[in-house]
Amino acid sequence: MKYEGSCHCGRVTFSVEAPEHLDVDQCNCSICRKSGYLHLIVPLQRFTLLRGEDALETYTFNSGIARHTFCRHCGVKPFYTPRSNPDGIDINVNCIDTPIADMTVTAFDGSNWEKNAHKLAHKSKAT
């Protein structure tokens, strides 16, 4: 199924191909908890930035592998390159505008990253 999404102000828009039933992760690490991010990690080739590349800024911290992209106008982070899957893309399900018919949210213990990161590694692989 094709989903479309955006940041709050609409300057950044994207589409992503994902199953009708979404399996998403809710991480408890500091950045995800504070931003209310719900993770949908997919292979990069299933993502298309439709508009707004010039409105994106990038924030990195710690290892610098994760590239947190956000709209410099409204501050919303609709997607980013995750540390767990640097070959994929992580969509913020809260930024998907297409109605979501079915979704399962699973808790992910990102506060203990090193012990749990392997549980996400398969998500950016094409099936």
C-alpha positions in Angstrom: 0.0 0.0 0.0 1.2 3.5 -0.7 1.0 6.0 2.2 1.6 9.7 2.0 2.7 12.0 4.8 4.1 15.4 5.7 5.5 17.6 8.4 3.2 19.9 10.2 3.5 22.9 7.9 3.3 20.8 4.7 6.6 22.0 3.2 8.0 18.4 3.5 6.0 15.7 1.9 6.8 12.0 1.2 5.3 8.7 0.2 6.2 5.2 1.5 5.2 1.8 0.4 4.3 -0.5 3.3 1.8 -3.2 4.2 -1.8 -2.3 4.9 -1.2 -3.6 8.5 1.6 -1.6 10.0 3.9 -3.1 12.6 5.5 -0.1 14.4 7.8 0.4 17.3 7.5 2.8 20.2 11.0 3.5 21.5 11.7 4.7 25.1 15.1 6.3 24.3 15.3 10.0 25.2 14.9 11.5 21.7 12.0 9.2 20.7 10.2 9.6 24.0 10.5 13.4 24.0 9.4 13.7 20.3 6.6 11.1 20.4 8.0 9.2 17.5 6.4 6.0 16.3 8.8 4.0 14.1 8.1 2.4 10.7 11.4 1.2 9.3 11.4 0.2 5.7 13.9 -0.3 2.9 15.1 3.0 1.4 13.8 2.1 -2.1 10.2 2.1 -0.7 10.5 5.8 0.3 10.1 8.9 -1.9 10.7 12.5 -0.8 8.0 14.3 -2.8 8.8 17.9 -1.8 10.8 19.9 0.7 14.4 18.7 0.5 15.4 22.4 0.9 13.4 22.6 4.1 15.2 19.8 5.9 17.8 20.1 8.5 19.8 17.3 10.1 20.6 16.6 13.8 23.1 14.0 15.0 24.3 13.0 18.4 26.3 10.3 20.2 27.6 8.0 17.4 26.5 10.3 14.6 25.2 7.3 12.6 21.5 8.3 13.0 20.6 11.3 10.8 17.6 12.9 12.4 15.9 15.0 9.6 13.4 17.6 10.6 11.6 20.5 8.9 13.4 23.8 9.7 10.1 25.7 9.5 7.8 23.7 11.8 10.3 21.5 13.6 8.6 18.2 12.9 10.7 15.1 12.2 8.7 13.1 9.6 11.5 10.6 8.9 15.1 9.9 9.5 18.0 7.5 8.8 18.1 5.2 11.9 21.3 3.9 13.5 19.8 0.4 13.6 19.2 0.4 9.9 21.4 3.0 8.1 20.6 1.4 4.8 16.8 2.1 5.3 14.5 4.9 6.4 12.4 5.3 9.5 9.0 6.9 9.0 7.3 8.7 11.9 3.8 7.0 11.7 2.4 10.1 13.4 3.3 12.0 10.2 1.4 9.7 7.8 -1.6 11.5 6.4 -3.2 8.5 4.6 -5.7 6.8 6.9 -4.1 3.8 8.6 -6.6 0.9 8.7 -4.7 -1.5 11.0 -1.6 -1.0 13.2 0.2 -2.9 15.9 2.5 -0.9 18.2 5.3 -2.8 20.0 7.4 -1.4 22.8 11.1 -1.2 22.0 13.7 -0.7 24.8 15.9 1.9 23.1 17.1 3.1 26.5 19.2 -0.1 26.5 20.2 0.3 22.9 23.3 -2.0 22.8 21.3 -4.9 24.1 18.3 -4.5 21.8 19.4 -3.0 18.5 19.7 -6.4 16.8 15.9 -6.8 17.1 15.4 -4.0 14.4 18.2 -5.0 11.9 15.9 -7.0 9.6 13.4 -4.2 9.1 15.2 -2.4 6.3 15.7 -5.6 4.2 13.5 -6.0 1.1 11.2 -9.0 1.3 
